[in-house]
């Protein structure tokens, strides 16, 4: 089965440049690249990617499948004059087309080409229909803009597709809420699979320790993600400060807040909040962790914490489970139902009270209960979030 994956530029989630965000959610490991295509090919199918990347970009050479890089698009809509002619000329070469992401020219161009050629396609929204993005209090100008774009263009892209592909049940449910008319021909939950993490090596622990001098092998909670308002870091710091005060005689695990954007106004504000409210030396800011340091942080944390206000999937949450560690998350992380049902998570609302309850509930658990949660983490990953599971569901959906 020849397939073409299109939509978001490969650089949107693969290049190291900090300006790679083109839509209302930040991408990572999306199904066009790099996770889904190799296993799709390994099962005897053909797969290619068409994207709006600079064809001379170094990162494109790392893949062993065909990538049609047409050049970078222009503006927030990512317009590129070559995309629609390319799609008109080549859609008939493929049995299935999968569009990744919404709200940009790629979707409009595909709808136009597919409508004229009477071709079919599927859409992976990747959380871009989540009602959180349509809250006037969160994004007032983009909320109005999205309504206009939906009425004029976007509903046609969605409703003309053969089906919408979702990463979890909660994303599918939430996508039905913010826009009208919303009449997809089909909804299918296929997941967003991640590959197995590298096997633990002692050097990973050492690499992480090098990023947090003064940790001295102590236990710790881990936040791993962007330093951004959406992630609920302010509530996490305040909740941790309150826990530290209430357990002064038996200090809680340290708190590691690891991720990019420490230099932003919000990042600096969070560092000051931690310095003013938390015990000296209890909060660590190692910046963005990669490679051995990241895996060392995940394999050795007591639990990872993500009190996010909106999270379509939560890559760091799934990576934590894959490393056999439990997670403490808000009920706005869309995969919370699967993880809580598997017994690998504590879940509370994305408020200060809810985040405080997460840390307090964990602290009250007996060692045996914590160990039990950790033991359920890896099976949860394998059942719901492994790449093998996701690619199997994707192929079954588009071939049925």
C-alpha positions in Angstrom: 0.0 0.0 0.0 1.7 3.2 -1.1 1.0 6.0 1.4 1.9 9.7 1.6 2.1 11.6 4.9 1.7 15.3 4.7 0.9 18.3 6.8 3.2 19.8 9.4 6.8 20.5 8.3 9.3 17.9 9.5 11.2 20.8 11.1 8.1 21.5 13.2 9.2 18.7 15.5 12.5 17.5 14.3 14.8 20.5 13.8 16.5 22.0 16.8 15.6 25.6 15.9 13.5 27.3 18.7 11.0 28.9 16.2 9.5 25.6 15.0 6.1 26.1 16.4 3.6 26.8 13.6 0.3 25.9 15.3 -1.6 25.9 18.5 0.3 22.9 19.9 4.0 22.0 19.9 4.7 18.9 17.9 7.0 16.0 18.7 7.1 12.5 17.2 4.1 13.1 15.0 3.0 10.2 12.8 4.5 11.4 9.5 8.0 11.5 11.0 10.0 10.0 12.5 8.0 7.3 14.3 5.3 6.0 12.1 7.0 5.8 8.7 9.8 3.2 9.3 7.5 0.6 10.9 4.9 1.3 8.3 7.5 0.4 5.6 8.7 -2.6 7.7 5.3 -4.2 7.4 5.6 -4.3 3.6 4.0 -1.0 2.7 5.4 2.0 0.9 5.5 5.4 2.5 6.7 8.8 1.7 6.5 12.3 3.3 5.7 15.6 1.6 6.5 18.6 3.7 7.3 22.3 3.7 10.9 22.1 4.7 14.1 23.5 3.2 15.2 20.6 0.9 18.9 21.3 1.9 18.2 20.9 5.6 20.7 18.5 7.2 18.1 16.7 9.4 16.3 15.4 6.3 19.3 13.3 5.3 19.0 11.2 8.5 16.0 9.2 7.1 16.0 6.3 4.7 12.6 6.9 3.2 11.6 9.4 0.5 10.9 13.0 1.7 9.5 15.5 -0.8 10.7 18.8 0.8 9.2 21.6 -1.2 10.7 24.5 0.7 9.6 26.6 3.7 6.1 28.1 3.7 5.4 31.8 4.3 3.6 33.4 7.2 1.5 31.9 10.0 -0.6 30.0 7.5 2.5 28.4 6.0 1.5 29.1 2.4 3.6 27.6 -0.4 2.7 28.0 -4.0 4.2 24.7 -5.0 2.2 22.4 -2.7 -1.2 22.4 -4.4 0.3 21.7 -7.9 2.4 18.9 -6.3 -0.6 17.3 -4.7 -2.7 17.6 -7.9 0.0 15.9 -9.8 0.8 13.1 -7.3 -2.3 12.2 -5.2 -3.2 9.4 -7.6 0.1 7.7 -6.9 -0.9 6.8 -3.4 -3.6 4.5 -1.9 -3.9 6.7 1.2 -3.0 10.2 2.3 -2.6 11.2 6.0 -2.7 14.9 6.9 -1.0 15.9 10.1 -2.3 18.9 11.9 -4.8 21.6 11.0 -5.2 25.4 10.6 -2.6 25.8 7.9 -2.3 25.9 4.2 -1.3 22.2 3.9 -4.9 21.1 4.9 -6.5 23.6 2.5 -4.3 22.5 -0.3 -5.0 18.8 0.3 -8.8 19.4 0.5 -8.7 21.2 -2.8 -6.6 18.6 -4.5 -8.6 15.7 -3.1 -11.9 17.2 -4.0 -10.9 17.7 -7.6 -9.3 14.3 -7.9 -12.0 12.6 -5.9 -9.3 11.1 -3.7 -9.6 10.2 0.0 -7.5 11.3 3.0 -7.3 11.0 6.8 -6.6 13.8 9.3 -4.5 13.5 12.5 -5.6 16.7 14.4 -3.0 16.2 17.2 -5.1 18.0 19.7 -5.7 21.1 17.5 -9.5 20.8 18.0 -9.2 20.9 21.8 -11.6 23.4 23.3 -8.8 24.8 25.5 -7.4 26.6 22.5 -10.8 28.3 21.9 -11.0 29.9 25.4 -11.3 33.7 25.0 -9.5 34.1 28.3 -6.5 32.1 27.0 -6.1 33.2 23.3 -8.7 36.0 22.5 -7.4 37.0 19.1 -6.7 33.4 17.9 -10.1 32.3 19.2 -11.8 34.7 16.9 -9.5 34.0 14.0 -10.0 30.2 14.4 -13.8 30.6 14.2 -13.5 32.6 11.0 -11.0 30.1 9.5 -13.3 27.2 10.6 -16.4 28.7 9.0 -14.6 29.5 5.7 -12.1 26.7 5.3 -11.4 24.3 8.1 -14.7 22.6 8.5 -14.4 21.5 4.8 -11.0 20.0 5.4 -12.3 18.0 8.4 -15.7 17.0 7.2 -14.5 16.0 3.7 -11.9 13.6 5.1 -12.5 9.9 5.2 -11.8 9.9 8.9 -10.2 11.7 11.8 -7.4 9.8 13.7 -7.0 10.5 17.4 -4.3 9.7 19.9 -6.7 8.9 22.7 -10.4 8.7 23.6 -10.4 12.0 25.5 -9.0 13.8 22.4 -11.7 12.3 20.3 -14.4 13.4 22.8 -13.1 16.9 23.2 -12.8 17.5 19.4 -16.6 17.4 19.2 -17.1 20.4 21.4 -15.7 23.7 20.1 -16.8 24.0 16.4 -19.8 23.7 14.2 -20.4 22.2 11.7 -18.4 19.2 12.8 -19.5 16.1 11.0 -16.5 13.8 10.4 -17.3 10.7 8.4 -15.5 8.6 10.8 -13.6 8.9 14.1 -10.9 6.4 15.1 -8.5 6.2 18.1 -5.2 4.8 16.9 -2.8 6.2 19.5 0.5 8.0 19.1 3.1 5.3 19.6 6.5 5.9 21.0 9.5 3.5 20.5 10.9 1.6 23.4 13.4 3.7 25.5 17.0 2.7 25.4 17.9 0.1 28.0 19.1 1.6 31.3 22.9 2.1 31.5 24.8 3.4 34.6 26.1 6.3 32.5 22.6 7.7 32.3 22.5 8.2 36.0 25.9 9.9 35.9 24.9 12.1 33.0 21.8 13.3 34.9 23.7 13.9 38.1 26.1 16.1 36.1 23.2 18.3 35.2 22.0 18.7 38.8 25.1 19.3 41.0 24.1 19.1 44.7 21.4 16.5 44.2 23.7 13.9 45.8 21.6 10.9 44.8 18.5 12.2 46.7 15.0 11.2 45.5 13.1 13.7 43.4 9.9 14.6 41.6 10.5 15.3 37.9 8.8 17.8 35.6 10.0 17.4 32.0 8.7 19.8 29.4 8.5 23.4 28.2 8.7 26.1 30.8 5.3 27.5 29.8 2.1 28.8 31.4 0.1 26.0 29.9 2.1 23.4 31.9 0.9 24.5 35.4 4.4 25.0 36.7 3.3 27.8 39.0 0.8 25.5 40.7 3.5 22.8 41.0 6.0 25.1 42.7 3.4 26.5 45.1 2.2 23.0 45.9 5.7 21.8 46.5 6.4 24.7 48.8 3.4 23.9 50.8 4.3 20.3 51.1 7.8 21.2 52.2 6.4 23.4 55.0 4.0 20.8 56.2 6.7 18.1 56.2 9.6 20.1 57.6 10.8 17.2 59.8 10.7 14.7 56.9 11.5 16.7 53.7 9.8 15.5 50.5 11.8 14.5 47.5 13.6 17.3 45.7 11.9 18.9 42.7 13.6 18.9 39.3 12.0 21.2 36.7 13.7 20.4 33.4 13.0 21.9 30.0 13.6 24.7 27.6 12.6 28.4 27.8 14.1 29.2 31.2 15.1 32.5 29.7 11.6 33.7 29.0 9.7 36.1 31.3 7.6 33.2 32.6 10.7 31.1 33.1 12.4 33.8 35.1 9.2 34.4 37.1 9.0 30.7 38.0 12.7 30.6 39.2 12.0 33.6 41.4 8.8 31.9 42.8 10.8 28.8 43.7 13.6 30.7 45.2 11.2 32.8 47.4 8.9 30.0 48.5 10.8 26.7 48.5 13.6 25.5 50.8 17.1 26.5 49.6 18.5 23.8 47.4 15.3 21.9 47.0 14.4 22.9 43.4 16.8 22.2 40.5 16.6 23.8 37.0 18.9 21.8 34.7 17.4 23.2 31.5 16.5 21.0 28.6 17.6 17.4 29.1 18.6 15.2 26.2 20.2 11.8 25.6 21.6 10.0 28.5 20.8 12.8 30.9 17.1 12.7 30.0 16.9 9.0 30.3 18.8 9.0 33.6 16.3 11.6 34.9 13.3 9.4 33.9 14.7 6.1 35.1 15.5 7.4 38.6 12.7 9.8 39.5 10.2 8.9 42.2 7.5 10.0 39.8 7.1 12.5 37.0 4.6 15.4 37.6 2.6 17.2 34.9 -0.2 19.4 36.2 -0.8 20.8 32.7 -3.9 22.9 31.8 -4.0 21.3 28.4 -2.0 18.3 27.0 -3.2 16.3 24.1 -0.8 13.4 24.6 2.0 14.2 27.0 5.2 12.7 25.5 7.1 13.0 28.7 4.4 11.2 30.6 4.5 8.2 28.2 8.3 8.2 28.3 8.1 8.0 32.1 5.8 5.0 31.9 8.1 3.4 29.4 10.9 3.7 31.9 8.8 2.0 34.6 8.0 5.0 36.7 4.6 6.3 37.8 3.1 9.7 36.9 1.2 12.4 38.8 -0.9 14.3 36.3 -3.8 16.6 35.9 -7.1 15.5 34.3 -6.3 17.9 31.4 -3.7 15.5 30.2 -5.9 13.7 27.7 -4.4 10.2 28.2 -5.2 10.3 32.0 -8.0 7.8 31.8 -5.9 5.0 30.2 -3.1 5.5 32.7 -5.3 5.8 35.8 -7.2 2.8 34.7 -4.0 0.9 34.5 -3.1 1.9 38.1 0.1 3.8 37.0 -1.0 7.3 37.9 -2.5 9.7 40.4 -4.9 12.2 38.8 -6.4 15.4 40.1 -7.7 18.7 38.5 -5.3 21.2 37.0 -5.6 23.7 39.9 -3.4 24.6 42.9 -5.6 22.5 45.1 -5.5 19.6 42.7 -1.7 19.8 42.3 -1.3 20.0 46.0 -3.5 16.9 46.4 -1.3 15.0 43.9 1.9 15.6 45.9 0.1 15.0 49.2 -1.5 11.7 48.0 1.9 10.4 46.8 3.6 11.4 50.0 1.0 9.4 52.0 1.4 6.2 50.0 3.2 3.3 51.6 6.4 2.2 49.9 4.7 -1.0 48.8 1.9 1.0 47.1 4.4 3.2 45.3 6.3 0.1 44.1 3.0 -1.3 42.9 2.3 1.8 40.8 5.8 1.6 39.3 5.3 -2.0 38.4 2.2 -1.1 36.5 3.8 1.7 34.5 5.6 -0.4 31.8 2.7 -2.7 31.1 0.5 0.4 30.7 2.9 1.8 28.1 3.0 -1.4 26.2 -0.8 -1.8 26.1 -1.7 1.8 25.2 1.3 3.8 24.0 3.9 1.6 22.3 4.8 2.2 18.7 3.9 -1.4 17.9 0.3 -0.9 19.2 -0.2 2.4 17.4 1.0 1.3 14.0 -1.1 -1.8 14.2 -4.2 0.3 14.9 -3.3 2.8 12.2 -2.9 0.2 9.5 -6.1 -1.6 10.5 -8.0 1.7 10.3 -6.8 2.9 6.9 -7.1 -0.6 5.3 -10.6 -1.4 6.6 
